[in-house]
Amino acid sequence: MAAKTAHSTAANTFAQPEHVNWEHDATNRPLNTLQFSSAASNDFLKSKEKLAPLRRAKKQVKDETLIGNLCTLTCDHQIGISVNLILLLFLTYVSIPPARPWISKFIHLSYYNTKTGLYGVGNNDLPFVILWIIIFTGLRVAVMEYILYPAARAGGIKSKKGTVRFMEQAWLLIYCTFFWSLGMYLMYHSDYWFDLKGIWANWPNRELTGLFKWYYLVQWAFWLQQILVVNIEEKRKDYSQMFTHHIITSALIFASYGYYHTPVGNVILCTMDAVDIVFPFAKLLKYLGYNNACNVAFGVFMAIWVVTRHVFTLMICWSIYAHTPTAMTPGCHLAGGQFIPATNTDLYERNGGRTVWNNILAAYRDSDGPVCWNPVIRWSFLGLLLALQALLILWFSMIVGVAYRVLRGDGAEDTRSDDEDEDEDVDVEEQEAIAELKSGPEWTPVEKEVGTEGLTFVRRSSPGVRSYKKSGVSRASGIRIPGHGDRKELLGRIGCDKPS
């Protein structure tokens, strides 16, 4: 039994010049008899030398699972998926009036109090968070592809790996600069500006300003979206640490929002975001070739890291341990403003005063119900913060190693977030040149009869990181023909390889 399969003779090779003369009959002569004219072959080798060579060979193709395929498709179509979901939401809101009360939870902030002009807190805020996860998914890729990609090329970054790194760090710099500034603005106009005891003074904070609530929910959406990013894109060497960090951060925002502890969440987010401004800036300087400026920025980054992520964060941990038992009187707060002290044992226990998770999730369970404080609850928040501190100490040990290399004269080189697969550090200009050459008419498929036993149906492994290039390069068919998978061997078969 035999099957006809069409495949490109250039599947794993460089492109050919337009004046190549094919001297074969696709139906009567086998693939290994294809020959180039001598002049065409020499011209091709010259044009090939102008392209930056691949620095490493690609790894062997591996099978992909269904989840891996879905992640690849999601990664490759983040903008389209986001835009379609948002359009579907708005079209439903416009065209189906009965659905508007439900759809409005995605679009507008919920629990508005017309008497106070403030917003309450509850589980109706979750659809708003979901919408912003979708927005961030599309916005991140759109900004990286249409703004930061040209900026990277203008800055002289040519490798694929360097371009992707530049775009990721620039996006993080843009986001953290905006939200750190907004968070500091909100904290400056609060009652707890540089006052740790003031964080606990007005608990429970059942109502928030519209700006504060938007800030808090969008920050929560961003960190949830970061969990999605680290799982659908190429895994890095510090994947476990990054994934754990995003989980803990999201859990802290979730718990503090549900327990009406948003002031302490504001303070923690500001202390964390400060570092995420300086560090991406230092890495951008590195990618752009300003090594001396990068070393200076790295020194500033280390100082800010120690002050914010170790000194300030541990001060907050100490405040949770030492100040909350005195600043927050044990008891239950009702929605109307009444207070039931813990000394009133019957009413206190009847309202769930001794439970932990029912109180931490009070806003999600019943936004108008009671919420109680007991000293045991503080250990839940303290445990999450100390786990985050342990992770920060691990990262700081790596930072000290980088600092040692800087002092030794090697320069600041961050290795925490390198790809596990570094084999595709390909020049972007080379990719575009190859794609342009492959668009010629001589790259039409050639038919060849092969036995079915020679076919291997293996899906081509897709790159985990989105390829930020404008040119379209056709994907492989997924069928591997024995003897034709090696680029050097195929070049030799068609007469283009250099003689050994």
N, C-alpha and C positions, 0 to 999 in steps of 0.2 A: 504494500500500500504506500502511496506517496501523496504528499500534499504540496501545493504550490504556496510559497510565502514570499511576499515582497518585502524587501528590506533595503535600507540605504547602504551603499558600499562605503559610506563615510560615517557610519554609526559611531566609531570610536577614533576617527582620524581628524586631521585638520582639513580645511576646505581647499578646493582647487581653484586655480585661476580660470578666467572665462575662456581663454584660448586653448584649453586642453582638448585634444582630439581623441575621442574614444574609438578604438579599433577593435570592436567586437560586435557580435550578434547576440543580443540578450537571450534569444530563444534557442540558439544552437551551440553556443560556446560557454564553458563553465567560467565561474568567477575568477579562478586562478590564472586564466589566460589573458585577462585585461592588461593592456600595456599603455603607457604614456609615450609620446614622442620624447626624444632626448632633450630637446630645447624646452618643452613644457615642463619636464621633470626638473630641470635645473632652475627654471623660473619659479617653480613651486617651492623648491628648497630655499631659494633666496627670500621669497615672501614669508615662508615659515620662520626664517631666522629673525625677521623683523618683529615677530610676535614674542611677547614674554613667555618663556617656557613654563610648563607646569612644574611646580617645585617638588611635588610628591605624587606618586601614583595613587589612584583612588583605591579605597579598600574594596574587598570582594563583596559582591552583592549579597545581601542577606534577605531572607524572607521577612515579610511584614505581617503583623497581625491585623485583625479588623479594626481594633482600636487605633493602631498605628496609622492605618490608612485614613481613618476618620480625622485623626489629628493633622495629617498631612493636608487633606482637603480643606479643613478649617483654617489651617495656617496659610494656605495658598489663596484663600478667598475671604480674608477677614473684612476687607472693605465692602465687598458685595453682600456678604451675609449681614453685616451691620446696617447698611443702607436699606436693604430689603426688609429687615425686621422693623426698622424705624418707620419706613413708609407704610408697612402693613398696619402698624399701630395707629398712625395718624389717619390713614384711610378708613380704618374701622371706627375711629372716633368721629369722623365727619359723616360717614355714610350710614352708620347704625346708631341712631340716637339712644335706644335702650341700653347700649353698651357703654355710654359715655361716663356714667358714675364709676364704673369699674376701670375704664381706660384712663380716667383723670388721675387715678392714683399713680400711674406711671409718669404723668406729665407734670402734675402740680404737687406742691408740698401739702401734705394732709394735716388734719387737726388744727385748722386755723380758728382762733378764738377772736370773734369780732369785738368783744368787750375789751380785751387787753391788747389786741393787735399782735399777739404772740402765737407760736405754734406749739401744739402738744406733741407727744411722742407715743408711738404705738406700732403695731404690726402692719398697718396700712402704709408705712414708710418703706417697706421692703420692695414693692414694685418700682418705686422711684430709684432705689439702689440698682435693681436689675437693669433698668433703662440706661443708667450711667455706665454700667459694665459694658453694655452693647456699644454705647457712644465711644468709650475709651478704646474698645477693641478696634473700631474703624478709624477713629481719630489718630491713634498712635501710628498705624501703618500709613495713613494718608500723609501725615506730617513727615514721617521718615522718608517716604518714597518720593514725594513731590516737592519737599522743601529741603530736608536734610541731605538727601542723596545728591542733588546738585551742589549743595554747600560743601560736601565732602570732596566731590570732584574738583570744585574750584579751589579747594585747599590743597590739592595735589595728592590726595590719597587715591591710590590706584588698585590696591589689592582688594579682593572681595572681603576677606576677613577684616581688614582695617576699615573698610567702608561700613560694614555692618556694625562694628564696634563703635565707630564714630556716631552713627545714627542713633544707636541705643543710648549712649551716654548723653548725647545732645537732647534727646527726648526727655530723659530723666532730669537733666538740668533745667529744661523749660518748665516741666511740671512742678518740681520741688521749689524752684524760685518763686513761682506764682503762689503756691499754696502755703509755703513757709511765710511769705510776706502777709498773706491774708490771715493766717493763724496768729502771727505776731500782732497784727492790727486788732484782732478780736481780743487777744489776751491783754494788750495794752489798755483797752477800754473796758476791762473787767474789774472785778473786786479782788482778784487774786494775782495781780501783777507783782511778781517777785514776793509773794506772800503765800508760803506753803499752807499755812493754817486756813487761809482764805479759800483754798480749794474746797474745803469740806464745810464751809460756814452755812451756805444756803441749801444744803441738800434736804430733800430731793429737788432737783431742777426739772420740774414737770413741764415747764414751758420755756421755749427758746425763741430768740429773734429769728426772722426768716433767713438772714445771712448766715448766722451761726449754724442753723439746722442744715442749710444747703452745704456749707463747708464740711460739716461732720459726715453727712451721708455720702457726699461725693468722694471724700477721703476713704471712706469705707469701701465704696465701689472700686476705687483705684487699686486698693490692696487685694481685693478679691479678684480683680482682673489680672493682677500680677501672678496670682496662683495659676490662672489659666495660661498665661504667657509662658511660664517656666515649664509647663507640661506639654504644650503643643509645639513649641519650638525646640531647636537642637539643645540637648542637655549639656550643661557645662560641668566643669570639674567640681564646682561648689554647689551643684544642684540641691543636695540634701540640706545644706545650710540655708540656702535661699528659700527653699520650700518651707522649711521649719520657721524661718523668720516671718514669711508672709502669713503662715497659719497663726502664729502667736499674735502678730499685729492685728490681723482680722478678728481674732477671738477677743482681744482686749477692747477693740472698738465696739464689737457686738455686745459684750458684757457691760461695758461702761454706759452705752446708750440705753440698754434695757434696764439698768439699775439707776438711771438718772444721774450718772457720775460723769457727765460730759466735760466739766471743767478740767478734771485730771486728764481726760483724753486729749483735750486741747494742748495742755502743757507737754505731755509725752510726745505728741506728734510734732510739735515745734522743736523739741530737743533732738528728735531723730532726723527731721528734714534738713536741719542746718548742715549736717555733714554731707547729705546727699546733694548739696549745691556745690561745695568745694571739691569733693572727690571727682565727680564727672567733669568739672572744669579742668582739673589737673590732668585727667586722662585725655581730654580733647587736645590740650596743649601737647601731650605726648604724641598723639596720632598726627598732629599737624607739623611735628618736627621741632617744636620749641622745647628742647630738652632741659635747658637751664631754667626756663620759666616753670616747666613742669616740676622740677625738683624743689623750687621755692614754694609752689602751690602745694606740693605734697607735704612739706614741712608745716604749712599753715593748716592743712587738713588734719595732720596728726594732733596738733594742739587743740583744734576744735573737737576732734573725736574724743580726746581724753576728758575735756571739760564737759561736753554735752552728754556723751554716751556712758561715761563712767561716774563723773562727779555729780552732775545734775540728776541723772537717772537714779543713782544710789541715794541721793537726797530725797527724791520722791518716794523711793522704797522705805526709807527711814520714816518719812512723814506718814505713810500708810500704817506702819507699825506703831509709831509713838503718838501721833496726833489724833488719829481717827477715834480711839477709845474715849478721848476727852472732848474733842470738837464735835463729835456726833453722839448724841445721847441715845442709848439703846431704847428702842421703842418702835411703834408703828405710826406712819403718817397716812392719814386718809385723804381722799381726793378733795374734800371740802376744807382742808387745812387743819382738821383736828389731829391731836397727837395723843397716842396711847402709850404711856411709859411702860417699860419692861417690868416695873414693880407691880403693875396691875396684871398679875399672872394670867388670869382667866381670859381677859380680852386680848392680851398680847399673844397667847398661844392660839386663840381662836382665829386671829388674823394671820397666822402663820409666822409669828415672830421668830421661832426657833429653826425654821427651815432655811436652807441656803439657796438652792437653785430656783425655787419658786419665787424668791425675792429678787435674785439676780435677773430673772427673766420677767419681772413684774410688768414692765411696759408692754411686752409682747403678749402676755397672758390677758391682762385687763388694764388698759391705760387709765381707767377711772377707779381701779381697785386700790387696796392698801399696799404699801411697801414698807418693809420693816428693816431695821438695822440691828445686827448683833455682832459682837467682836469676832465671831468665827468667820464671817463673810470676808473679812479683810485678807484672810489667808489665800482665798481663791485668786484675788488680784495680785497679791504679793508673790504667789507661786509663779504666775505667768510672767511677771516682770523679772523675777530672778532667773527664770529659764531663758528669757531674752538676754539678760545680762551675761549668762554663761556663754551664749552664742557670740555675743559681742566680744567677750574676752578671747574666745577662740580666733575670731577674725583679727583682733588686735595683735595677737601673737604673729599672725602672718604679716601684718603691717609693719611690725618691728623688724621682721626679716627683710622687707623691702627697704626700710630705712637704713639697715646695715649695708645693703648693697649700694645705696645712694652715697653713704659716707665713704665707702670703699672706691667710689668713682664709677660704678657700673650703671648708674642712672636708675630712676624709678620705673620699675616694670611690674605691673600687677598681674599675678598668675592665678588669682582666685577664680576668675570667670572665663578662663580659656575653654575652648571647645574640647570635648573628649575626642572628637575627630577633627584633627587639624590638617587633614589631607587636601582640603579644597581651598587653600590660600591662593587663589587664581587671580591674575591680573584682570581687572574689569575691562580694560581696553582690549585685551586679547579675546575675551568672551564676545564683545561686540563685533570685533573684526571677523572672528570665526563665523558668527551668525550672519554677517553681511555676505561673506563669501559663499556660505552654504545656500543662499537664496537664488543662486544661478540655475539655469535650466539643465546644466549637466548633472545636477544632483537628483535626478528623477530615479525612482525605485527601479531596481533590476530584479527580475524574477529568476528563481532558481528552484529546481526540483530537489527536494530532500526527503529522506525517509522519515516517517513519523517517529521512529525510535530515536532520531537525532534532534528532536525538538524538546526543549526544556521550558516549560511555562512557569517562569518565575517573575514576579512583579519587580520592576526596577525600583531599587531603594531611592526614595525621594529625600532630598536634603531637608533637614529639620528646620533650618533657618530660611526664611523667605528670601528668594533671590531678587535683589533689588536692582534689576536691569531693565532697560526699556525695550531691548530687542527680544523678539520671540524666537525661542529655539524649540524645535519639535521634540517631544518626549520619545524615548525608545519604545518600541512596540511591546516589550515585555517578553519576547521570544528570543532565546539565545541559541545561535547555531554553532555547534562545536567547531573549533578551529578558526572562527571569525571574530572572537571576542577580544583578542589582543591587538592593540593599536599598532605596535611595531610589526607584528606578523602580517597584519592586513596591508600596511604600507609596503612591506616587502612583496606581497602578492601582486600588487598593482604597479610595481616598479618604481616606487617613490622613496624607498628607504635608502639611507646611505649604506654603501658597501662596508662590510665589516673588515 
